[in-house]
Amino acid sequence: MTLTLPLALVIDDNRLIANSLVQMLTSLGYDAGAAYGALPAMQTLMATPPDIVLLDIHLQAVNGVEV
């Protein structure tokens, strides 16, 4: 039986913050990835819904709450 890790998505337009959070989540046992803005985030959410999302609500161009 193959164990699948829970999927996490970090959504932040600041790449440094997003990548740091991805590293932290990976070290905690998540299969983590990042989306660097609202449009990539929405595309990723539609394609592969994660188990958990860490979302910056102050994204540029689109309010994070709208994502």
Steps between C-alpha positions, in 0.01 A plus 500: 500500500634841401467782749403831340601822670236768559515766229563862602491812284657831598359802317708814529633755251818529706713210374737507797216459750323238289816292454583520871152375589528219244829390660344507846193302391720246320703449817172442686401218263290677236530478124518878465503736205463870436298727275639852462182695435123477465479364144754218550331422832156467344638280221675275753194482727280394208748239373607345830302597812737495800427375850614831651558851365712778649376818332628857503181708507688809376589377151569752227221562246253259668405487864602166650147451633376493139727205421 
